Amino acid sequence: MNLGVYLTRSARYWPDEPAVVCEDRRWTFRQLEEDANRLASALLARGLKPGDAVAGLAWNRGELIVVEFALYKAGLTRAPVNARLGRTEIAHLLGYAPVKALLFDAAHREDALAALDAAGVDCLPVEFESGFAALLAEGGTAPVRVEVAEDDPCVLNFTSGSTGALKAAVQTFGNRLANMRKQLMTEPRPRAGSRYLACGPITHATGMPLLACVFAGTTVHVLPSWAPDAFLAAVERERIDATFLVPAMLATVLAHPGLGGYDLSSLTDLRVGGAPISPQRLRDAVAAFGPVVGQGYGLAETTSVVAGLSAAEIARAVAEDPELLQSCGRAGYDTEIRVVDEEGRETEPREIGEIVVRGPDCVRSYWREPELTAETFQDGWVRTGDLAWMREDGYLFIVDRRKDMIISGGFNIYSTEVEAVLDEHPAVQEACVVGVPDERWGEAVQAVVVVRDGARVGAEELIAFCAERLDRFKKPRSVDFLPELPHNRNGKLDRKAVRETYWAGASRRVN
């Protein structure tokens, strides 16, 4: 098999239609095919062999899509580097793979070269601004098609590192093919002539639809960097009909004072994912954009979304089923989802347990981590570490990460439940809830809140607001206010960083 054949076919079907747009750069499907073939053949001519790892270190740019399809064609393994990583982490990743070619932009030149030196790997360095065109010129435009096996590594998908050292889920060519099929079988799906806006890092979740988009003839518009006004302007200017946002991005768009002044009528599919989102934020999004908001749940270990709520389901939830707004949806397409207890037995409806998942897009191992592989991937199932319960009709309700659960006075308290209530307060833009040391209860519920511009609210008011809507033992014992909350490199709320503020100096992270 070879995933590059789908670009070759699309270049035949829609040769002069736009495939990729990034600022003033545009690639037609024919141009994307030719550039991908040039790069694939040039890398192979330079001595890279199928299975070798190639990394990209850059802010969003159209050339990253050329790189992705060149690697598909050449049977090479992609090791995407988060552009916000520090030199030490970059060096670790380059040596861990190990990487045989590193393509980087001018903004990351010093970090890239320093990391290569520290990693001590035999690697071809290529800067997009000064060396990419010359490398393309070394290759030919004839289609490249290196045959690979379904189980061969395709992408080393490094996690954000929020739980410790970077580790890579090994997404195979078969996993990526299953991801493409799922996206093409799930409405609303990519279609010829539609326009997808990639807002976040295309090396990560935002880039997951790229293969399906190219297969279907969809134009991919790339936002070089995130800003809510740039997002709104791009949707209006390019008549974008589909996009993906993490909840933190959505919050900044909803808080943008000029939101109502943009023509967003082209938008028919606004997907939210990558982190939990509160029911109130979903209501706000539907009020702002209309019944076009869907959400999904997935992990690096599952390659793609495994459960989702469609826009129609969210609209129905807003109108008549408020409990459903707390759900991340039902299993999608060919995915199986179970909620299991400590012994691995499937739980009863509404009983909390751990989510386990299996399907053709699910990963089977971590790169060079046999112990972690054995712990996470068991009997064909992925153990997610997420706690949830399932409704009688199959809707999944995530309550927390197992590691984020607060235990206070012997009671289990789920941070996302308290955050969802805080988000209902009109003065709250974003909230994070963590457990902090408490001599009497072991842990106490601590809220950290960002207030909307122009709003005023005090700690006692928010505590009372929660006490009216939650069991009293779940309400925050205290509330701190910050101008903004920390987020990790993928835009997700960095709960670990918030929690560390209160545990600094403690001999252990439980009490």
N, C-alpha and C positions, 0 to 999 in steps of 0.2 A: 504494500500500500504506500501511497504518498499523498499528503494533504495538499501539496502544491498544484495538483492537477485541477483543483477547483478554481484557482486563479487563472490557469491556462484556458479553461473552458469559458469563464466569464469574459476574458479578453477577446474570445471569439464571438460571444453573444453580444457584448456591449463595448466594442473597442474604443469608441470615442466618448463614452459617457464618463462623468467624473467618478473616480473610485475613492480618492483621498484628497481632502482640502485642509490645509493648515496655513492660516494667514494668506499670504500672496502666492503660496506654492500649491499647485494642483497637479495631480496625476490622473490621467485617464486609466481605464482598465488595461489598455494596451501598454501604456507607459509603465504602470506598476508591474505588469508581467515582464517587460523587457528589463527593467532595473533589477527585479528579483532574480531573473536568470543570470544577469551579469554578475551580481554579487555572489550568487551560489557557485557559479563556475569559477570565479576568481578565488574564492576561499578554498575550494577543492584544489585548484591549481597551486595555491600557496602551501599545500601539504596537509590541510585539515582532512580528517577522515570521518565518515559517518559515525555518529555517536559522540564526537568531540563536542565540548561545551563552548558556546560563544555568548558573551555578555554584552549588554548595552547599558551605558550609564549616561543618561541625558534627561533634561526636561522634555516634556511632550513635544514631538516634532514628527512630521510625516515620514521621515527616513526610518523611524523605528518600525513602521509598518512594512516598509521595503525589507528590512532586516528579518522580521518575523517570517515573511513568505519565502525569502531566500533560504532560511534555515529549514523550513518545511521541505523545500525542493531538494536540498542537499543532504537531508537526513541527519542534520546536525542538531544538537541539544541546546535549547535556549536557556540561559541562566540570567533572567532579568534582575537588574540591580536597582533597588529603590534609590531614586536620585537624592534622597535626603539622608542616606546613610553617611556615617563618618568614615574616615580613612581606615581605622582599625577594622571596622566591620566589612568594608569593601575588600580589604586585603584578605580577611578570613574567607569571604565568599570566593574570591578569585583562586585561592589555594585549595579550598575545599572541593571545588567542582572537578578537577582544576580547569580553568578557562584557557582556551587556546587562541582566542581572539577577543579583544575588547574594543568596542566602538563607543566613543564618548564625544560629548560636545565641548566647546571651548570653555564654557562655564565650569566644567568639571575636569579640565586638563590637569591641573596641579594635583587634585585628589587622585585622579586615575593613575598618573605616572608614579606618584608616591606609593599608592597601594600596590601597584605592580612590582615596584622595587621591594616593598616589604614582603610581598607574597613569594617572591623568588620563583615565579613560574615562567616557562618558555611560552610567551604569548605575543601575538601580533597586535600592536596598538594602532588604532585608526581614529583620527579626529574627523568628525563629520564636516566641519567647516574647511579643513585644509587637506584632508586625505581621502575622503570618501569618493569623490568624483574620479580620482586617479585609480582607486581600487576597482570601481565599476568598469573603467576603461580597459582593465586587464581581462574582463570576462566577455562572453558572447551572449547574444540574445536568443540562441536556440534553447527551447525548453529543456530544463534540467529535471530529471526524475530519478532520484536514487531510491531504490526500493528498500523499505524498512519493514520490520515486523510490528504487529499490533502492540506487543508488550515492550518495545524499545522505548527508552526515555525520550520524551519530546520536550518537556519543560521541567526545570528544577524550580518549583514554585516556593520561594523562601517566604516563611511567615514573617509577620511584622516584628517578631521578637518580643512581644509584650509579655510572654511567659518565660523568657530567659534567652539563651543564646539562639541565634538564627539557625533554623533547620529547614530542610527542603523536602516538600512533598513531591514525589516523582510522578508527574503526570505523563502518561504514555501517549503515543500516537493514537492508540485506541480510545483512551480517555478523552482526548481532544476531539476525535471524530464523534464520540457519543455526545459530547457537549454541543457540537454543531447540530447534530440531529435533533437534540432536545429543543434548542432554540428555534429551529425551523418548524417544529411540531407544536410550538406553544404560541397561542395568539395573545396579543398582536405580534406577528413575526416579521422578520426582515423581508422586504420585497424590492423588486427592481424599481428604481426611481425614488424610494424613500430615503430619508436623510437622518443619520444617527450622529448625535453630538457626543464625543468623548471628552468629558470634563475633567476627570481625575487622571492619575497616572495610567497610561495605556499599557504599561508593563504589568499591571495588576488587574483588579476586578473590572475596571472600566474597559479594558481591552478584551475581555472575554468574548464579546459578541463579534469581534473582527472577522473571524473565519466564516461565521454564518452570514455576516453582511456581504463579504466578498462573494460567497457562493450565490447569494440571492440577487446581486446587482445593486445593493444599497450603497449610497455615498457615505463615507465616514468623514465627518468634520472633526478636526482635532483642535481643542482649546489649549494653547501653549502653557498657560498657567491659570489657576483658579482665582476668580473674583466674581462676586454675584452680578455686578453690572456688566462684566464681559460676557457672562453666561446669558443674561437676559438679552443683551444686544445681539448675540450670535443667533439665538432662537428666532428673534424678530427678523434679522437681516437674511439669514439663510433658509428661513421657513422650515426649521427643524421639526420633525414629527416624533422622534424618539430620543430618549437620553436616559442616563443613569446617574443618580446622586447618592452619596452616603448621607445619613441623617444630619451630620454637622453642616454639610453644604446646603442642604435643604433649609436648615434653620436660618442661615445667613441670607438666603434668597427671600424667605418669608418675612424677615426683618428689614429688608431693603426698602427705604422710603419711597423709591421710585417704581416699585413693583407694578402698580396699577397703570403706569404710563406706557408700558410696552405692549405691543401686539403679539400675544402668545397663542393665537387661535390655531396655528398650524400644529401645535403640540397635541398628539393623540396618545402618547405612551411615555409616561414619566415613571420610571422604575426607581424604587428606593431600596437600598440593601447595604450589606457590609457591617451593620451594627443594629442593635435594637432601636425601634422608633416607637414613641409613645402614641396612644390613641389620639391625644389632643393634637399632636403634630400632623397626624393623618387627616384629622378634621380640618385643620388650618390649610393643609395642602389642597384638599378637595375644594374648599371654599375659594382658594386663590386660583387654581388651575382648571377646576371642573372635574367631572368624573373620568379622569385619565390617569389617576395615580394608582400604581400597583406596587407591591413589595415582594421581596424574595429572601430566602435564607439559604446560605451555602457556605462552604469552607474551601480553603486551599486543598484539603484532603478529599473533597468531593468534586473538584474541578469546576463545577458549575452549581447553579441554584438547584436545590433538591426539593424545596417546598415554596409555594408562593400564593399570594392573594392577588387575584386579578383586579383590575379597575372596577369591574362590575360588582365583584364581591365587596370591595371596600365601599363603594357607593351604597350597596344594600346595607352594609353594616352601619354606615352613618345614618341611614334612614330608619332602620328597624331592628338591627341586631348589634347593639353597642358592645357586647362581649366579644364579638368577632374582631373588633378593632385591636384587641390584644393579641390576636393570633398572627403567626407568620405564614399561615396557609396550610394547604394539603399537599401531599406528595405529588410531584410532577412527573408526567409521562412514564418512563420506565424505572423510576426510583421507588425503592421500598424504605419505609421509615417505621421504626418501632420505638417505644418508650419502655425501658427495662429497669428492673430493680438491681440491687447489689449482686444478686446471684445470676443475673442475666435473664430472668423470667419477665415476660411481657406483663406490664402493669394493667390494672383495670382502668376504664375510662375515668379521667379526672384525678388519677393517682400520679404523683410526681415521681419521675425516674430520670434516667439518662437517655438521651437520644442516640440511637444507633442507626446507621444508614448503609444500604448497599445498592449497587447498580453498576452499569457498564462505565459510568463516568467516575466511579469511586477509585481512589488511589489505593495501592496495595503495600506501599512501603515509603519510608523516609530514606533519603540518600545517605548511605553509609552510617545508619543508626539502627543496628539490629535490635537493641533492647527497647528503644522507643517504638520501633516498628511492631514488635511483639505485643507491646502494651496497647497500641492504638488500633491495629488492624487484626481482627480476630475472627476466624471462620468466615471470611468474606465480608464481614461487617466493619464499618468505621465507627469507633467509639469517639463521639464528638466532645465529651466533657461538658456538654450543655444539659441543664436540667429543664424538664418540661413536663406537661401533661397533655393528653390527647382527648378531645371531645368525642362524644359518641358518633358524630358524623365525620370523624377523621381529621378535623382541624387541629393543628399543633399549636400549643401555647408555651412558649419559652419563658421560664421564670428567672433564670440566672445562669451564669457560668458556675460550675461547681466550686471553683476557687474563689468566686466573688460573694458567695453566700455569707451572710452575717449571722453569727450565733450569739444571741443575747439572752442571758438567763435561761439557757436551755432551749430557746425557741429559734427556729429557722426563719430568717427574714431575708427576702429577696430584694436586692437593691433596685432592680428595674421596676418593681411594683411601686416603691416609694417615689422613684423618679417620675413615673407616669402620673402620679397624683400632683407632684410639684409642677409638672408641665401644664396642668390644667389651670394654674393660677395665671391671670392675664399679665402679671408683671414679670413672669419668669421666661427668659429666652432659652436657657439651657441649665440642666441640673445634673449633679453627680452625687451619688450616695455611697458611702463606704462605712465599714466598721472600724471603730477606733478603740484603743484600750480603755477599759473601765474597771475599776477595782471591784465594784459590786457585781456587775452583770457580765464581766468578761469582755464583752464588746458592747459599744453603744452605737446607735445610728447617727451618723454625721452627714449633713447635707452641705454641699458647696454649690452656690448658685450664681449665675450670671443674670443680671436684671436687664430687661429691655431698655433701649434708649428712651429717656423721658419718663420712665416709670419709677415709682418709689414703693418700697415694701421693706418691712423689718422682719427680723428673725422670729419674734413671737407671733406675728401674723401668719407666717408660713407654717410654723409648728401647729398653731391652732387649725389652720386650713387642712393640714394632713390628719390631725386628730379627729376631725369631723368625717373623714372619708376612709380611714384605716382603723384596724384594731389598734388600741392605744399603745401597745408595746412596739408597734412598727413605726410610730411617728419619730421624726428626728428629735434627738435630745438637744442638738444645737445646730445652728446654720451659720456658715461663713459665706462671705460675698467676695467674688473676684471679678475683675474686668473681663476675663476670658478664662476658659478651662483649657488644660493641656490636651492636645490630640497627638496621636502617633503619626508616623510617616505616611500612613494610608488614610488619614483623615478621621480615624476612629477615636472616640473618647479614650484618653489614656487614664483609666481608672487606677492603674498601678502607681502612676506618678502622684495622683491625688492622695491615694492611701499612704504612700511613703512619707508624705509631709507629717502625718500624725503618728507614724510608727518610728520615726528617726530616733535612734538611740536605744530602741528596745532590743533585747537579746534575741528575740524570735518574733515572728510575724503572726502569732496566735496568742490569745490571752485567756 
